[in-house]
């Protein structure tokens, strides 16, 4: 079995908790690098399929679960969308605002037992907290969710809870573009976790459905980092069933 990523120490195979994610960010920072899972530019799949995610609408309210320092947030905000991110690692959020040349305001957010960073006149808000402390009572519901690396990162025992929460966060006509990973789980326990399509479908049904959007061969990317001979990312558009 492949070993966990070197910048993501694991308590035991397949389980990583917040202190380990914080250690991973710190180790990458100390080495003068970005975490292995960070995408340097705007994500290819988001830019390619943005019209499907937005249904051609403008001025939408986007949620970025476990957002890290994704540059996609500023890219969408610059197009007139409102962004809400949720991230467990405080330093990841500080790096986002620093690298985006945005001076944020920082306030306590007792409603999520964390902090709230805001910039661009409130068009970007990022909560630093346990993701499961963030509910629809905090910021209402969302038009769109870009789940790039969030669902695959959470521990398997929390996947059902995560999907139930996603359903409460989406507006009735909202859409989620979700990335999942597929590889031989006997070779690597995760995270990122292998997600069988049928398992995701079962979690979504009966009130939500998923439509295949795209796929990318990652054997020479993250697959190589994880010593996995075959790995692909698959993208689905998730919406409420008609």
Secondary structure, 3 states (H helix, E strand, C coil): CCCCCCCCCCCECCECCHHHHHHHHHHHHHCCCCCCCCCCCCCHHHHHCHHHHHCCCCCCEEEEECCCCCCHHHHHHCCCCEEEEEECCHHHHHHHHHHCCCCCEEEEECCCCEEEEEECCCCEEEEECCHHHCCHHHHCCEEEEEECCCCCCCCHHHHHHHHHHHHHHEEEEEEEEEEEEECCCCCCCCCCCECCHHHHHHHHCCCEEEEEEEEEECCCCHHHHCCCCCCEEEEEEEEECC
